[in-house]
Amino acid sequence: MSTKITPPPLTEGEAIIRRALRRSLLGLGLLIGMGAVAYLVFRETEKTEPIREAEIRAPKVDEQQASSQPPELRFTDITEQAGIDFTHVNGAYGERLMPETIGSGAAFLDYDNDGDQDLFLVDFRNWHDHPGETMPLQALYRNDGRGHFEDVTAQAGLDFEAYGMGVAVGDFDADGWVDLFVSTLKGNRLLRNEQGRFRDVTEEAGVAGREDRWSTGASFLDYDRDGDLDLFVLNYVKWSSDIDLEIDFRLAGLGRAYGAPSHFIGTHSYLYRNEGDGRFADVSADAGIRVEDAESSLPVGKGLGVVPLDYDGDGWLDLVVANDTARNFLFHNLGDGRFEEIGALEGLAYDRRGKPTGAMGIDAAHYRNDPELAIAIGNFANEMSSLFVTVDGKPPFADEAVLEGFGPASRQALTFGVLFLDVDLDGRLDLVQANGHLEHEINRVQASQTYAQPPQLFWNCGEACGGASFVPVTDAGDFANPLVGRAAAYADIDNDGDLDVLITQNGRRAVLFRNDQQLGHHWLRMKLIGRAPNSDAIGARVELTSGGVTQYRDVMPTRSYLSQVELPVTFGLGRYETVDAVRITWPDGSMQSLVPRRIDTTLTVTQAGSERLSDNQDPGNSE
């Protein structure tokens, strides 16, 4: 039966759902079934279209296309042979206090300026009233350039205790040596790198925060485009052991369990403006990053993951925040020192059901090698991960996790770290997830859940699959081994061109996976040197064209969950042996074009006017 209706105006959420459904029907075929129900979509036009019902089916893969099948990809656990003996301490002693579940982050960085990617690992500590037998310390491992690491924590001045959570890297004082910021449960730390040895400058810099504030993800970025690196720090929930014990969260069959974030009040985060003299000014109150509930006036944010990006291409870095059991934030940079939170307006706040998720880690990329921007968010068990993608190259975003084959395979996992990276160097960005539950005995309550869960690799097959872009790789070597996964970070630790992955565990050893793909694909890595004070060019955009396809990379180490990836950007070239063009948009908006003469190497490009020198500069035909 057909009925003429003049519908009411669509809400923003309905408009996003409509776009996603139209896109699936027109461009990506029929989808995996969740019933024979479709949203009834109306457009107020001169002639109203009849209501139509769409059947949802699984996308079909063209079996005749060899490229639609994942190649042989293998990650090998080399932790022990690489010399990494770090075991995370979560402080658990039986009371099941919420901070024990979060885990800690990791960062790849070149702390000694020798060109190799070193490794910093954040640790928690035992509770003060349950000290334990050992004193947990932060850890720094120096890379010898071949993927073997030496513990240099003590000589680098980083052997300190803290209720450590996340880490951010950035040369905040513009002296050419990358510094460290460590977020904690009780008072944060800023460590200034003085030519390979770190000194605590927290108090003089003014970034300690409050001791009753639980800080998590953090990022150095130049939000005001004055050249130096500012600092954004997420805070999680309002917590104390007394509050936790009073809530007394319980699970049937287990008794007292780790409380859900929904039982705790949210908090405000910090934004620190770099004053250029070693000090930071707390501009949080005036910058528009304090989001409060309209009815209760309580803080909304429960931030764990953050990624800075210029989502609308206006030249100013915005902030996307993954909030745990609260709506996600998109802080739009207004260019005058202030931000406007518009996550709901731009389609990032909620899942496809219009509900907040247990959001953890986050990453962003142009995985289709086109103007479409994607934001991946790891969520709690049984929620599936999110994959928000722009529509027709412009916001708002639509969650295409199901459309792209990513969502259903991620539903069962409890995901913390998420990363886009080109595992096989074929020129398309793949996805990696670090998974692990909170409760040791969750299997007694939910048969489908386990405490330790294998990481997941989703191979990007591009258009070859005739629909979904991501194909789960079921045999990726040691990735099949279950972990209590938390943070995930990547770097080329052995200088062979492909990206290796480190995953931290909660209360267990960190695991370093060497990428052992041997497909013979070509590659090009690029290290940018920008003008001081942002000499690492954080916030730059690199576009590489090869074989008529353009890839996009942002110089932004803040990714995943509580972690930082390496500063150099990696481009897979597949079988192509030449690069047609490289275009760099520097953080100050200036542009530079070049044609590299070499591939299968790391190319250093220096911005005009930079005072730093490079030892592997091949600008080609630079303009």
Phi, psi and omega in degrees: 000138181247133182230132175279128184225138168260101189284157172290160178303141180288142171287168179298319179296319179295323179295321179294317179297319180299315179298316181297318181293315178300317180298319180294320181289325186268322189251330190241003175083193183274144194250170180301136189280135170233031183118169179264044183241137174230150173295140175272115188251129181239145171232131181280098180235184180296326178231115182288129179286148176296155177289130180236146179255129181254136176270133181258122180229164180290142177293146180264138177260132178284103184292341182281346179269110182299328182288351178278353180256136181301141173286178178285111180240136186215129171250135182243130178288109181245020187306308184294312183291339177280351177089018180260118182236033182278129174237124182288141175252126179256358175078000185296134178222004175128340181279347180056064177271138190306320180301340180292345185266342194287325187078185182223165187264184180210158179216133165268132182202156175259083188286336184252008176057036177258004177092353180258155181270111177272177187224127174245131182239129181271141179234151171274193177214167174288149177297147187299332179267001173222076192293335181077180185271335182237161179257107180291137181231158170294164185220135175236128180242127179269131181272133179275004180096348180244010178091012174252136188243146177240133178289115181238025185304308185295313183290340177271357177077026183248015182274071180232155176272147174193154170280068191289141179239279186244179181215144172230145179239142179175147180273081189289335183257005172059037178259005179088004179236126186287134183258171184234138169240128181243119176274147185219175175286332185219082176089118185274168183230134170245121184248114180275129181275111179254075179059046175105349174237135187262143177234135180288116180239025186303308186293315181291334178277339178078034183237022181293330186072191180263144181290342177264013180251134182262101182269148185228256181290151181210158182205138165272134178199158177259085187283335184256004175056037175262003175103329181262167186269123174269180186223127175246130184231123177280147168240148188267246183251162173286115189222146164208162179297325178296315178299315182300311181293328179291321176299318174052056179294137182225150174241136179302127180093346180243336187081217181300134182226173178290126184292146177284145179302335180297342179275354184247151177285145179285180182219169173265149178265179180247142166234120181249126175268129179288122181275353176086359181237023182092355181245155177240147175252130177284107182250020185303316186295325184266349188271352178084020181260002177266106184256126182237150176293134185295331183269314185266343185065014177275151177300142181266325191294138171222063192284137173237317183240147178216144172223121174280137179198159175262086190289333184251006175067026181266003178090000180243133181287127175261176182229126173251127185242128174270115181257136182275110181068014172230163182298143176289152181253144163236107178270105179279123181283117183277352176085001180239023182093356182243155176240153174238126181277115186226031181302316179294319181298323184263008171084016183256349191287323190231167175279186185294344177270359183078024182238151173290156180242168172280073188281137183240270182270168186205147173209162182220145181190165171261077189286345178269003184055045177210180182295350181293124178265134180241142176235116179261137180227128175277133185240176181292166180302142178070014178249345190058149177289156180261149175221087181277127184230140176294157182250122182057036176079003183224149172293160011283169180269154171233139180284109183250025181302318179290314181303322187267008175079005184270322188293302184303321181287344180260357188298315186288330186287151168259108193256131174254279183283137173228142182215136164270129173199152181270090186296317186259005177059034179268002180093006178234136183281127176265180181232137175236139177236138171258123189238153175170144184272175180267322187263128179301323187251031183298332180296336177289337183259319179234112184297333182279351186251147173228157179293305175271136183223140180294147168298165180233140175241125176248114181277134180271111181262007178063225181272358185292335183276357176069023181171261181295136180279328189255131179243122177297133176264112186275341180230093180237042178069230184287356171296345179283348183279130180295141178226158168268068192290144175226267182284155174220137179214158180227157175192158171271092188283337186243011175057039176254003174101331179264164188262129177263159189233135171246136176236126174274155175240155177274114180073013180221180183290147169289150184236126177256121181253120174276134177281112184253024174298140181225058185265355178075017180284148179275166185202166172213126175253145183228131174247121182262140173240111183263179177289141174297146011274351180266067187289340177272002175057035177296126184103356178287156176242131177242127176243124180240129179246126177213132181062027179080002180248134180255128175254154183235135174222140175252134175282094183208101183290339182286108181206168172072236187222110177061022194223173178223138175263174181296157179284319178301148177254144185244132175243124169278139181249356183061229181272354181290137184252002178224157173248126183287318183194152171232133177235127181246128169255109184285162183303333179275004178094347178289155185238152179216134179241146178203162175237103182298141178271342184234154171233180182055044181206169172260119183256128176261127179240126182254130177292142177303132181094355178285143180269348180280146180255153178236154182251005178219052186268125177223076186287352183060224177269075185281143178242000000 
